[in-house]
Every structure is written in structure tokens, then in C-alpha cells.
Amino acid sequence: MISTSNWLAHAESPLRGTIRVPGDKSISHRAMMLGALADGVTRVSGFLEGEDTLATAAAFRAMGVRIEEDGPGRRIVHGVGIDGLKAPAAPIDCGNAGTGMRLLAGILAGQSFDSVLIGDASLTRRPMRRVTEPLASMGARIQTAEGGTPPLRVSGGQSLVGTRHELSVASAQVKSALLLAGLYARGTTTVREPHPTRDYTERMLAALGWPVEFSPGFAQLSGDHRLRARDIAVPSDFSSAAFFLVAASIVPGSDLVLEAVGMNPRRTGLLEALRRMGARIEVRNAREEGGEPVADLHVVHAPLQGAEIPEAIVPDMIDEFPVLFVAASAASGVTVVRGAAELRVKESDRIAVMARGLRDMGARIEETPDGAVIHGGAPLGAAEVEAHDDHRIAMSFVVAGQRSNAPVAVRGCATVATSFPGFFDLARTAGMGLSRI
């Protein structure tokens, strides 16, 4: 845990060496959830020790699941079976975890007991009707606050029915919530998306023995099956690796290796975007661990060029756009981002916050409703930027500070611990200039 919420980022040295970032947050959430619903004992390695994932583990403990700590990043989950959860004694606090809340809504919709999902100030501002409304079409009863925000009040004892869902906006969280509700529904639950999104839920369901059909943009399952416990190895989080991929790409002299990074094709859109911009990133030792593709990534500094980011890869890099804005500001030429309207309803309005902060540093950025036009190459200088308690914004501004000609104060960094505990120390170890203020 960090001791202060304000950091000072500054250019110091090239990024060098070999590092390993923490476990994948999305997979860690699902390992706790599906391990809890499985028959038998699931041993999880590489679990992210972040506030978001710890909140999910605490939620299942509150519903009667025994989860033991077996050392850093290791958990033993004693599954209670698909029908074994018990009513929690108090509201379930999801903290800052939008993934945790939305996926839990799907699971809790099929339980016999009532429940309430709450979160911190940031999560309480995030829209939830995008998941509660399609769940309602399956028979779920979930009340939100006025405006469609948390808390979520889930009525138990509902008879869910499998439904065909045609999503207007691609979202792995919404898709996963519907599939998890489908575990408890009569008949078949089908989800089609306008663009493919991450398939972590589908892969893990299949690995634990639940019959599920899926392909890019499509997933389908039926209820009345069982999950069978098995060991789960969580790969390093690509979204966490992204900050180092960009920092090493834009800081002259950098030569960095990131070990055992998750390479799920629905997650690695940033890799394609950076390569389009001229980044030198080599994929080494590609392999599979626990049903997920994994590889080591070797990144060497290279002069980047502006590029138009294809809308087709936007869903595969939605969490990485803040740091892509930083890469674009350091590139020569113009980078155009379209089709990323979802960024405006994340932990913050990430388009507006990144554009404002980078402009304060001297970058030229024009906002659009669903993206931005970034004119790269302008010198970056001293500024005081606000992360708005958004972990990915905070870390992105730290990366921007590595190319600034003067220190950059980043305020509101406390939530970095939600997804990347240890970022501060690992960044310094890799060569980033970073101090607490």
C-alpha cells in the first residue's frame, strides 16, 4: 500500500532489465468467482493482491466460501458448488471494482437470497443499467439508485430464463454477467456482440468443465451443469505491462523484458497499435498456461510515428487507451482514436482527463465524442495533473513524466493499489523517475 496519494514523475534513466508485473486482474476476479462455485478445491497461483480482487475474495467469504491464503499470490478456494452460496450478513462492498460488481450482479441474480452491492465513491458514479437491464430480460430483479448507479439491490428467488442478447455496445463485463446468470437459468443463454471482447469467462468456464460455445463476438451456454475445481495459474496482467511497454518505447536507450505476460488476443490490441506506430516489441517464448496464452515481451526504444487506430481493435485495448495517449503525444505526426466512447464512463471520463492533463503538459490534443486527435511531438513540460482517483490515469501520467523536460506532479494516485500494488517500487526498479510528495 502506498503512503501518499500524490507522486512526482520525472525523466531519470532508460528502462532496463527483466521484470514481472502482477497477475491479471480480470482472471483473478474470475478465479475467485468460479472457484467458489465449483465442486472441490481450486488452487490459484499468480493471484493479484490488489484491492479490487481482494474485495471479490471478501465477497465470497461473506457468502460462506472458505478461501485460504497460501503465500503471496496464492489462494486455496474451497468451492461450495453452483448452489452453495449463503446469504451475506451485510451489503457486499466491491470497493472500486466495476468488474467485480457487474459480474457479481450476474451471479447474485440467480441466488435464493436477497443481496446488496455497494462500492466506493468512484464506483458509485458508474453506470450499471447496461448490465441490470439485460439481466432483467432474463427475469432478474435488480434495483439501482436514481440514474442507474450503485448500490445494486438484487432480489433473490427469481426464476431466470435463458435469453438471446444482441449487445449494442461490446462489453466483456456485460457479456460475462449474462453468462454467469445463465448458469442459473432454464434453457440457453446466447450473447452476440458488435465487436469481439475478452473471453476470459468463457475460457475459464470451459476449463472448469461447463459446456460453453464461443467464438469472437459470440458466446452460448445452458444451465443445469456443474463446475469442477482445478488449479488456475493467473498470467501477468497485460494492462499492467502496458505502462512499461509504452515507457520503454518512448524513453531513449530503454531495453526491457516483461516476463509471462498474458497474451489473450482479446486483450492485446495495444500491441498492434504500438507496432503500427513503429514500436519495437518482440514476443518471446510463447506458451499456454492454464488455458491462457502467455509470452515474454522484449521492448526496445524506437521513434514512434502517429497512426490511425483501427476501430476493430478498440475493444481489445479499452483499458490501455490512457497510456496510448501518452505514446501518441511522444510520437511524431498525428494519431487518431475513434470508437472509444466507453472511455467516458470508466472510473473517470478518461478521454477528458487524459486530454486535459496532457494539454497542461504541453501536448496538442483535440477531443472528439468517441476519441481524440493527438498531434504528437510537442515538448512536454512541468505540470500538476489530476488523476481523479483513476488508477490507469495515474500510472499513465507517471509514464508521461518520463518524457517531460521537468517534473510532473500527479495527484490522486491512491487507487493505483486497486490494480497494481507495488507499481511505485517496480517502476523505480525498472528505471522510471518517481517519488512521493
TORTOR-472749 format. One record per residue (C-alpha): x, y, z; residue in three letters. Coordinates in steps of 0.05 Angstrom, whole numbers, plus 32768, in hexadecimal, padded with zeros to 4 digits. Example, Ala and Ser with C-alpha at 12.3 -4.5 7.8 and 13.67 -1.06 7.14 Angstrom:
+------+------+------+-----+
|    X |    Y |    Z |   r |
+------+------+------+-----+
| 80F6 | 7FA6 | 809C | ALA |
| 8111 | 7FEB | 808F | SER |
+------+------+------+-----+
! end
This chain:
+------+------+------+-----+
|    X |    Y |    Z |   r |
+------+------+------+-----+
| 8000 | 8000 | 8000 | MET |
| 801A | 8045 | 7FEF | ILE |
| 8024 | 8078 | 8026 | SER |
| 800B | 80B5 | 8000 | THR |
| 7FDD | 80C3 | 7FC6 | SER |
| 800A | 80F6 | 7FA2 | ASN |
| 8047 | 80E4 | 7F79 | TRP |
| 807D | 810A | 7F52 | LEU |
| 8091 | 80EC | 7F0F | ALA |
| 80CF | 8102 | 7EEB | HIS |
| 8100 | 80EB | 7EB5 | ALA |
| 8139 | 80C5 | 7ED5 | GLU |
| 8158 | 808B | 7EAE | SER |
| 8148 | 8057 | 7E78 | PRO |
| 811D | 801C | 7E8D | LEU |
| 8149 | 7FDE | 7E91 | ARG |
| 8148 | 7F97 | 7EAB | GLY |
| 8114 | 7F60 | 7EB3 | THR |
| 80D5 | 7F6A | 7EDC | ILE |
| 8093 | 7F46 | 7EEA | ARG |
| 8053 | 7F6D | 7EF5 | VAL |
| 801C | 7F53 | 7F23 | PRO |
| 7FE7 | 7F20 | 7F0F | GLY |
| 7FAF | 7F30 | 7EE0 | ASP |
| 7F76 | 7F54 | 7F04 | LYS |
| 7F3E | 7F3A | 7ED8 | SER |
| 7F55 | 7EF1 | 7EDE | ILE |
| 7F60 | 7EF9 | 7F2A | SER |
| 7F18 | 7F11 | 7F32 | HIS |
| 7EFD | 7ED6 | 7F0B | ARG |
| 7F2A | 7EA4 | 7F2F | ALA |
| 7F0A | 7EB8 | 7F71 | MET |
| 7EC4 | 7EB7 | 7F55 | MET |
| 7EC5 | 7E76 | 7F2E | LEU |
| 7EF1 | 7E54 | 7F61 | GLY |
| 7EBD | 7E65 | 7F96 | ALA |
| 7E85 | 7E48 | 7F6B | LEU |
| 7EAB | 7E09 | 7F59 | ALA |
| 7EA7 | 7DC5 | 7F7A | ASP |
| 7EEA | 7DB7 | 7F9D | GLY |
| 7F28 | 7DDF | 7FAC | VAL |
| 7F47 | 7E11 | 7F7C | THR |
| 7F8F | 7E26 | 7F86 | ARG |
| 7F9F | 7E69 | 7F68 | VAL |
| 7FE5 | 7E82 | 7F5A | SER |
| 7FF8 | 7EC7 | 7F40 | GLY |
| 7FBA | 7EE6 | 7F62 | PHE |
| 7FBC | 7F32 | 7F60 | LEU |
| 7FC4 | 7F4E | 7FA7 | GLU |
| 7F9D | 7F8D | 7F94 | GLY |
| 7F65 | 7FB0 | 7FB7 | GLU |
| 7F33 | 7F9E | 7F80 | ASP |
| 7F41 | 7F54 | 7F81 | THR |
| 7F46 | 7F51 | 7FCC | LEU |
| 7F01 | 7F70 | 7FCF | ALA |
| 7EE6 | 7F38 | 7FA2 | THR |
| 7F06 | 7F03 | 7FCF | ALA |
| 7EE7 | 7F25 | 800C | ALA |
| 7EA3 | 7F24 | 7FEA | ALA |
| 7EA5 | 7ED8 | 7FE3 | PHE |
| 7EBF | 7ECF | 8029 | ARG |
| 7E82 | 7EF7 | 8040 | ALA |
| 7E57 | 7EC4 | 801A | MET |
| 7E74 | 7E88 | 803E | GLY |
| 7EB0 | 7E75 | 8011 | VAL |
| 7EF1 | 7E63 | 8035 | ARG |
| 7F2C | 7E84 | 8012 | ILE |
| 7F70 | 7E78 | 802F | GLU |
| 7FB0 | 7EA0 | 8022 | GLU |
| 7FE9 | 7E72 | 8010 | ASP |
| 801F | 7EA7 | 8008 | GLY |
| 8023 | 7EE6 | 7FDC | PRO |
| 7FF9 | 7EDD | 7F9E | GLY |
| 7FE0 | 7E99 | 7FB3 | ARG |
| 7F99 | 7E87 | 7FC9 | ARG |
| 7F76 | 7E46 | 7FD9 | ILE |
| 7F2C | 7E4C | 7FC9 | VAL |
| 7EFE | 7E18 | 7FE9 | HIS |
| 7EC4 | 7E18 | 7FB7 | GLY |
| 7E7D | 7E12 | 7FD0 | VAL |
| 7E5F | 7DFD | 7F8E | GLY |
| 7E31 | 7E22 | 7F5F | ILE |
| 7DF9 | 7E23 | 7F92 | ASP |
| 7E20 | 7E2A | 7FD3 | GLY |
| 7E27 | 7E75 | 7FDF | LEU |
| 7E07 | 7E91 | 801F | LYS |
| 7DE6 | 7ED4 | 802C | ALA |
| 7E19 | 7F08 | 8042 | PRO |
| 7E0D | 7F2A | 8085 | ALA |
| 7E1A | 7F70 | 806A | ALA |
| 7E1F | 7F94 | 8027 | PRO |
| 7E59 | 7F7B | 7FFB | ILE |
| 7E8D | 7FB1 | 7FF2 | ASP |
| 7EAD | 7FAE | 7FAD | CYS |
| 7EDC | 7FE8 | 7FBB | GLY |
| 7EF2 | 8006 | 7F79 | ASN |
| 7EE6 | 7FC7 | 7F50 | ALA |
| 7EB6 | 7FD1 | 7F16 | GLY |
| 7EC6 | 7F8B | 7EFD | THR |
| 7EB7 | 7F6E | 7F41 | GLY |
| 7E74 | 7F91 | 7F48 | MET |
| 7E5B | 7F82 | 7F02 | ARG |
| 7E6F | 7F39 | 7F03 | LEU |
| 7E54 | 7F2F | 7F49 | LEU |
| 7E11 | 7F4C | 7F32 | ALA |
| 7E0C | 7F13 | 7F01 | GLY |
| 7E1C | 7EDE | 7F35 | ILE |
| 7DF0 | 7EFC | 7F6B | LEU |
| 7DB4 | 7F03 | 7F3B | ALA |
| 7DAE | 7EB7 | 7F3E | GLY |
| 7DB2 | 7EAE | 7F8A | GLN |
| 7D7A | 7E9E | 7FBA | SER |
| 7D8C | 7ED7 | 7FE9 | PHE |
| 7D8A | 7F23 | 7FE4 | ASP |
| 7DCB | 7F4A | 7FE0 | SER |
| 7DE6 | 7F91 | 7FD9 | VAL |
| 7E24 | 7FA6 | 7FB4 | LEU |
| 7E47 | 7FE7 | 7FC8 | ILE |
| 7E88 | 8009 | 7FB5 | GLY |
| 7EB5 | 8044 | 7FC0 | ASP |
| 7EA7 | 808B | 7FA9 | ALA |
| 7EC3 | 807E | 7F64 | SER |
| 7E9E | 803D | 7F58 | LEU |
| 7E5D | 805C | 7F72 | THR |
| 7E5F | 808D | 7F37 | ARG |
| 7E66 | 8057 | 7F02 | ARG |
| 7E2B | 8042 | 7ED6 | PRO |
| 7E0C | 7FFE | 7EE5 | MET |
| 7DCD | 7FFC | 7EBB | ARG |
| 7DF5 | 7FE0 | 7E81 | ARG |
| 7DF9 | 7FA0 | 7EA9 | VAL |
| 7DBA | 7FA3 | 7ED4 | THR |
| 7D8B | 7FAD | 7E99 | GLU |
| 7DA1 | 7F6F | 7E71 | PRO |
| 7DA1 | 7F47 | 7EB2 | LEU |
| 7D59 | 7F5E | 7EBD | ALA |
| 7D47 | 7F40 | 7E79 | SER |
| 7D5C | 7EFD | 7E97 | MET |
| 7D2E | 7F07 | 7ED3 | GLY |
| 7D5F | 7F27 | 7F03 | ALA |
| 7D46 | 7F5E | 7F32 | ARG |
| 7D7D | 7F91 | 7F40 | ILE |
| 7D70 | 7FD7 | 7F59 | GLN |
| 7DA2 | 800F | 7F4F | THR |
| 7DA7 | 8054 | 7F6C | ALA |
| 7D88 | 808E | 7F44 | GLU |
| 7DB0 | 8096 | 7F05 | GLY |
| 7DC0 | 804B | 7F00 | GLY |
| 7DFC | 804C | 7F2E | THR |
| 7E0D | 8021 | 7F6C | PRO |
| 7DF9 | 8009 | 7F9D | PRO |
| 7DDA | 7FCC | 7F7C | LEU |
| 7DA2 | 7FAA | 7FA2 | ARG |
| 7D9A | 7F63 | 7F88 | VAL |
| 7D5B | 7F3D | 7F98 | SER |
| 7D65 | 7EF3 | 7FA3 | GLY |
| 7D37 | 7EBA | 7F91 | GLY |
| 7D2B | 7ECE | 7F49 | GLN |
| 7D22 | 7E9A | 7F12 | SER |
| 7D54 | 7EAD | 7EDC | LEU |
| 7D48 | 7E9A | 7E94 | VAL |
| 7D7E | 7E94 | 7E5F | GLY |
| 7D79 | 7ECD | 7E2C | THR |
| 7D99 | 7EE3 | 7DEC | ARG |
| 7DBF | 7F25 | 7DF5 | HIS |
| 7DD5 | 7F51 | 7DBB | GLU |
| 7E02 | 7F84 | 7DDD | LEU |
| 7E04 | 7FC9 | 7DBD | SER |
| 7E46 | 7FD9 | 7DDF | VAL |
| 7E7D | 7FA5 | 7DE6 | ALA |
| 7E8E | 7F99 | 7E2F | SER |
| 7EB0 | 7F5C | 7E4E | ALA |
| 7E93 | 7F6F | 7E92 | GLN |
| 7E4B | 7F70 | 7E79 | VAL |
| 7E56 | 7F30 | 7E50 | LYS |
| 7E74 | 7F0D | 7E8D | SER |
| 7E3C | 7F23 | 7EBC | ALA |
| 7E09 | 7F06 | 7E8C | LEU |
| 7E2F | 7EC4 | 7E84 | LEU |
| 7E36 | 7EBE | 7ED0 | LEU |
| 7DEC | 7ECA | 7ED9 | ALA |
| 7DE2 | 7E95 | 7EA2 | GLY |
| 7E02 | 7E61 | 7ED0 | LEU |
| 7DC1 | 7E67 | 7EF9 | TYR |
| 7D90 | 7E6F | 7EC0 | ALA |
| 7D61 | 7E3E | 7E9F | ARG |
| 7D73 | 7E34 | 7E57 | GLY |
| 7DA9 | 7E54 | 7E2D | THR |
| 7DCA | 7E98 | 7E37 | THR |
| 7DE9 | 7EB5 | 7DF8 | THR |
| 7E12 | 7EF6 | 7DF2 | VAL |
| 7E25 | 7F17 | 7DB1 | ARG |
| 7E51 | 7F55 | 7DAF | GLU |
| 7E5E | 7F89 | 7D78 | PRO |
| 7EA9 | 7F7E | 7D84 | HIS |
| 7ECE | 7F45 | 7DA7 | PRO |
| 7EE1 | 7F51 | 7DF0 | THR |
| 7F0B | 7F2C | 7E22 | ARG |
| 7EF8 | 7EE3 | 7E2B | ASP |
| 7F15 | 7ED6 | 7E70 | TYR |
| 7ED2 | 7EBF | 7E8C | THR |
| 7EC5 | 7E8F | 7E53 | GLU |
| 7F0B | 7E72 | 7E56 | ARG |
| 7F08 | 7E67 | 7EA1 | MET |
| 7EC2 | 7E4A | 7E9F | LEU |
| 7EDA | 7E18 | 7E6B | ALA |
| 7F19 | 7E08 | 7E94 | ALA |
| 7EED | 7DF8 | 7ED0 | LEU |
| 7EC1 | 7DCA | 7EA7 | GLY |
| 7E83 | 7DF4 | 7E97 | TRP |
| 7E6B | 7DE9 | 7E50 | PRO |
| 7E72 | 7E2C | 7E2C | VAL |
| 7E77 | 7E3E | 7DE2 | GLU |
| 7E9D | 7E7D | 7DD0 | PHE |
| 7EC0 | 7EA0 | 7D97 | SER |
| 7ED2 | 7EE9 | 7D8A | PRO |
| 7E92 | 7F11 | 7D98 | GLY |
| 7E68 | 7ED5 | 7DAD | PHE |
| 7E5E | 7EAC | 7DEC | ALA |
| 7E28 | 7E7A | 7E00 | GLN |
| 7E1A | 7E4B | 7E3A | LEU |
| 7DE1 | 7E29 | 7E5D | SER |
| 7DD2 | 7E1F | 7EA7 | GLY |
| 7DCF | 7DE0 | 7ED1 | ASP |
| 7E18 | 7DCB | 7ED0 | HIS |
| 7E50 | 7DC9 | 7F04 | ARG |
| 7E94 | 7DEA | 7F09 | LEU |
| 7ECF | 7DBD | 7F1B | ARG |
| 7F08 | 7DDB | 7F43 | ALA |
| 7F4E | 7DDD | 7F25 | ARG |
| 7F8E | 7E03 | 7F2F | ASP |
| 7F90 | 7E48 | 7F0E | ILE |
| 7FD1 | 7E6C | 7EFC | ALA |
| 7FC4 | 7EB7 | 7EF3 | VAL |
| 7FF3 | 7ED7 | 7EBF | PRO |
| 8010 | 7F1D | 7EC8 | SER |
| 7FDF | 7F54 | 7EB7 | ASP |
| 7FE7 | 7F70 | 7E71 | PHE |
| 7FC7 | 7FB2 | 7E87 | SER |
| 7FFC | 7FB9 | 7EBD | SER |
| 8033 | 7FA7 | 7E8C | ALA |
| 8018 | 7FDD | 7E5D | ALA |
| 8036 | 8016 | 7E87 | PHE |
| 807B | 7FF8 | 7E81 | PHE |
| 8073 | 7FE8 | 7E37 | LEU |
| 8063 | 8031 | 7E28 | VAL |
| 8097 | 804D | 7E58 | ALA |
| 80CF | 8022 | 7E3A | ALA |
| 80B7 | 8034 | 7DF4 | SER |
| 80BB | 807F | 7DFF | ILE |
| 80F8 | 8086 | 7E2D | VAL |
| 8139 | 8086 | 7E05 | PRO |
| 816A | 804E | 7E16 | GLY |
| 8136 | 8020 | 7E35 | SER |
| 813C | 7FD4 | 7E2E | ASP |
| 810A | 7FAE | 7E5A | LEU |
| 80EE | 7F68 | 7E60 | VAL |
| 80AA | 7F5A | 7E7F | LEU |
| 80A1 | 7F11 | 7E94 | GLU |
| 8064 | 7EE3 | 7E8E | ALA |
| 8033 | 7F17 | 7E74 | VAL |
| 7FEC | 7F00 | 7E63 | GLY |
| 7FE3 | 7F03 | 7E18 | MET |
| 7F98 | 7EF6 | 7E11 | ASN |
| 7F89 | 7F10 | 7DCB | PRO |
| 7F4D | 7F37 | 7DE5 | ARG |
| 7F7C | 7F5D | 7E13 | ARG |
| 7FB9 | 7F70 | 7DEA | THR |
| 7F9F | 7FA5 | 7DBB | GLY |
| 7FD2 | 7FD6 | 7DD6 | LEU |
| 800A | 7FAA | 7DBC | LEU |
| 7FEE | 7FB1 | 7D75 | GLU |
| 7FE4 | 7FFC | 7D7E | ALA |
| 802B | 8007 | 7D97 | LEU |
| 8048 | 7FDD | 7D5E | ARG |
| 8020 | 8007 | 7D2C | ARG |
| 8043 | 8043 | 7D4C | MET |
| 8088 | 8023 | 7D42 | GLY |
| 8094 | 8005 | 7D87 | ALA |
| 80C8 | 7FCE | 7D8D | ARG |
| 80A7 | 7F98 | 7DB7 | ILE |
| 80BA | 7F4F | 7DAE | GLU |
| 808F | 7F16 | 7DC7 | VAL |
| 80BB | 7EDF | 7DE4 | ARG |
| 80AF | 7E9A | 7E02 | ASN |
| 8065 | 7E97 | 7DF0 | ALA |
| 8041 | 7E61 | 7E17 | ARG |
| 8000 | 7E4F | 7E38 | GLU |
| 7FF3 | 7E4E | 7E83 | GLU |
| 7FB0 | 7E3C | 7EA2 | GLY |
| 7F8C | 7E42 | 7E5F | GLY |
| 7FA7 | 7E88 | 7E52 | GLU |
| 7FDE | 7E9C | 7E21 | PRO |
| 801C | 7EBA | 7E43 | VAL |
| 805E | 7ED6 | 7E29 | ALA |
| 809A | 7F00 | 7E3C | ASP |
| 809C | 7F45 | 7E1C | LEU |
| 80DE | 7F67 | 7E09 | HIS |
| 80D7 | 7FB2 | 7DFB | VAL |
| 810D | 7FE1 | 7DE3 | VAL |
| 8107 | 802C | 7DD9 | HIS |
| 80F2 | 8041 | 7D94 | ALA |
| 80DC | 8083 | 7D75 | PRO |
| 8090 | 807F | 7D70 | LEU |
| 8065 | 809A | 7D37 | GLN |
| 801D | 80B1 | 7D3D | GLY |
| 7FE9 | 8080 | 7D22 | ALA |
| 7F9E | 8077 | 7D19 | GLU |
| 7F87 | 8043 | 7D4B | ILE |
| 7F57 | 8011 | 7D2A | PRO |
| 7F13 | 8010 | 7D4C | GLU |
| 7F14 | 7FC4 | 7D46 | ALA |
| 7F4A | 7FBF | 7D7C | ILE |
| 7F2B | 7FF1 | 7DAC | VAL |
| 7F07 | 7FBD | 7DD7 | PRO |
| 7F49 | 7F97 | 7DDD | ASP |
| 7F6C | 7FD2 | 7DFD | MET |
| 7F36 | 7FFA | 7E21 | ILE |
| 7F5D | 7FFC | 7E62 | ASP |
| 7F9E | 8010 | 7E40 | GLU |
| 7F86 | 8050 | 7E1D | PHE |
| 7F9F | 807F | 7E54 | PRO |
| 7FE7 | 8068 | 7E4B | VAL |
| 7FDE | 8065 | 7DFF | LEU |
| 7FCE | 80B0 | 7E03 | PHE |
| 8012 | 80B8 | 7E23 | VAL |
| 8035 | 8090 | 7DEC | ALA |
| 8011 | 80BA | 7DB8 | ALA |
| 8026 | 80FC | 7DD9 | SER |
| 806F | 80E4 | 7DD5 | ALA |
| 8069 | 80CD | 7D8C | ALA |
| 8074 | 80F8 | 7D4F | SER |
| 8037 | 8106 | 7D25 | GLY |
| 7FED | 80FE | 7D34 | VAL |
| 7FCA | 80C4 | 7D58 | THR |
| 7F7F | 80BD | 7D50 | VAL |
| 7F54 | 8094 | 7D80 | VAL |
| 7F0B | 8085 | 7D70 | ARG |
| 7ED7 | 8055 | 7D8C | GLY |
| 7EED | 805C | 7DD4 | ALA |
| 7EAF | 807D | 7DF3 | ALA |
| 7EB1 | 804A | 7E2B | GLU |
| 7EED | 806F | 7E47 | LEU |
| 7EBF | 80A7 | 7E5D | ARG |
| 7E9B | 8079 | 7E90 | VAL |
| 7ED7 | 8056 | 7EAF | LYS |
| 7EF1 | 8068 | 7EF5 | GLU |
| 7EF6 | 80AE | 7ED8 | SER |
| 7EE7 | 80CD | 7E94 | ASP |
| 7F2A | 80B4 | 7E7B | ARG |
| 7F29 | 80DB | 7E3A | ILE |
| 7F1D | 811D | 7E5C | ALA |
| 7F4D | 8111 | 7E96 | VAL |
| 7F86 | 80FA | 7E6A | MET |
| 7F7B | 8132 | 7E38 | ALA |
| 7F7A | 8167 | 7E6F | ARG |
| 7FB7 | 814D | 7E93 | GLY |
| 7FE1 | 8144 | 7E54 | LEU |
| 7FCD | 8189 | 7E3B | ARG |
| 7FE4 | 81A5 | 7E7E | ASP |
| 8027 | 8184 | 7E6F | MET |
| 802B | 81A4 | 7E2A | GLY |
| 800D | 816F | 7DFD | ALA |
| 7FDC | 8180 | 7DC4 | ARG |
| 7F9D | 8156 | 7DCB | ILE |
| 7F57 | 8161 | 7DAF | GLU |
| 7F1F | 813A | 7DD0 | GLU |
| 7EE8 | 8119 | 7DA8 | THR |
| 7EA9 | 80F8 | 7DC3 | PRO |
| 7EC7 | 80B2 | 7DBB | ASP |
| 7F12 | 80BF | 7DBC | GLY |
| 7F47 | 80F3 | 7DAD | ALA |
| 7F76 | 810F | 7D79 | VAL |
| 7FBC | 8114 | 7D96 | ILE |
| 7FF1 | 813E | 7D75 | HIS |
| 8032 | 811F | 7D8D | GLY |
| 8077 | 813B | 7D94 | GLY |
| 806A | 8179 | 7DBF | ALA |
| 809B | 817E | 7DFA | PRO |
| 807C | 8169 | 7E3C | LEU |
| 808A | 8194 | 7E79 | GLY |
| 807B | 819E | 7EC2 | ALA |
| 8033 | 8199 | 7ED8 | ALA |
| 8006 | 8185 | 7F12 | GLU |
| 7FD5 | 8151 | 7EF8 | VAL |
| 7F99 | 8131 | 7F1A | GLU |
| 7F8D | 80E6 | 7F14 | ALA |
| 7F46 | 80EC | 7F30 | HIS |
| 7F51 | 80AD | 7F59 | ASP |
| 7F57 | 8084 | 7F19 | ASP |
| 7F90 | 8051 | 7F1E | HIS |
| 7F9E | 804D | 7ED3 | ARG |
| 7F9E | 8098 | 7ECC | ILE |
| 7FD0 | 80A0 | 7F05 | ALA |
| 8001 | 806C | 7EE8 | MET |
| 7FFA | 808A | 7EA2 | SER |
| 800F | 80CF | 7EBB | PHE |
| 804B | 80AF | 7EDE | VAL |
| 8060 | 8093 | 7E9A | VAL |
| 8055 | 80D8 | 7E7A | ALA |
| 8083 | 80F5 | 7EAF | GLY |
| 80BC | 80CA | 7E95 | GLN |
| 80BC | 80F4 | 7E54 | ARG |
| 80B1 | 8137 | 7E76 | SER |
| 80E8 | 816B | 7E79 | ASN |
| 80D3 | 817C | 7EC1 | ALA |
| 80B2 | 8156 | 7EFA | PRO |
| 8067 | 8147 | 7EF6 | VAL |
| 803E | 8144 | 7F36 | ALA |
| 8008 | 810E | 7F32 | VAL |
| 7FD1 | 8116 | 7F66 | ARG |
| 7F9F | 80E1 | 7F79 | GLY |
| 7FC9 | 80A2 | 7F73 | CYS |
| 7FAE | 807A | 7FAE | ALA |
| 7F82 | 804E | 7F82 | THR |
| 7FBF | 8032 | 7F5D | VAL |
| 7FBE | 7FFC | 7F93 | ALA |
| 7F7B | 7FE4 | 7F78 | THR |
| 7F9C | 7FC5 | 7F3A | SER |
| 7FE7 | 7FCA | 7F43 | PHE |
| 8001 | 7FC4 | 7F8A | PRO |
| 804C | 7FD0 | 7F89 | GLY |
| 804B | 7FFC | 7F4A | PHE |
| 8072 | 8033 | 7F6C | PHE |
| 80AC | 8006 | 7F80 | ASP |
| 80AC | 7FDE | 7F3F | LEU |
| 80AC | 801D | 7F15 | ALA |
| 80E9 | 8037 | 7F3A | ARG |
| 810C | 7FF4 | 7F34 | THR |
| 8101 | 7FF6 | 7EE9 | ALA |
| 8120 | 803B | 7EE5 | GLY |
| 80E5 | 806C | 7EE7 | MET |
| 80EE | 80AD | 7F0E | GLY |
| 80B9 | 80AD | 7F44 | LEU |
| 80B4 | 80C8 | 7F8B | SER |
| 807E | 80D6 | 7FBE | ARG |
| 8069 | 811C | 7FCF | ILE |
+------+------+------+-----+
! end
